[in-house]
Structures are given as C-alpha cells and as structure tokens.
Amino acid sequence: MSGDGPVHGPDRAVYAISVAAELAGIAVQTLRLYEQHGLITPARSAGGTRRYSGADLARLERISELSKQGINLAGIGRILELEDDNAVLTAERDQLRADAPEPESDGRVAG
C-alpha cells in the first residue's frame, strides 16, 4: 500500500456514473441533473471522468427520499445544505466537549 488511505471507504470515489446510477436506482440523466443543480459533486479522475463514492450514494438515497416526498430540487438543495451545516456544527460541538476539562466536583450531590 502506498499510504494513500484505505482502499475502501465511504469517501473513496470508485464508481463510474453508470454504476452509481444503477446502485442508486436512478437514470444517468437524473444523476447529471442533480449535479447541475449542485445537489451532488462527484470527484473527477485525471481524465475528467465522474467518480462517485459510498458517501455520494448515501446522498443520492437522501435526495431520492426527499424527491418522493414531493420536494422540488431547490427545496432538496436547501434541506441538504442545512443538514450538512448541522453535521459540521455537531462535530464541532462534540470536539469542544471532548477537549474541555472535566468539571471538578466539590462532593455535593446535585438535587
């Protein structure tokens, strides 16, 4: 191994567009439409070929769920943006909690 990271993982972009579309249960054209609307941004190979990761497939599943609920692409984009922001804030909060010193106990029982 060359130290480039794990061979498999949710962020490793390995799926071609046709495979990603098949795994997500959508048409290739739909996948391209989602990309045009900024709902998904696949990695690109050195030659410019789209490559999708496991995380991209999970995002496509979320997009499909929202679409089936009748939400338009602009609404889906906003929901995904808010969900992404929430995930970042949650991770930052958790890191702050992990880095914070433990409060000292004075021996009293809270009541």
Beta strands, then each sheet from edge to edge (+ up, - down):
strand 1: 43-44
strand 2: 50-51
sheet 1: 1+ 2-
end
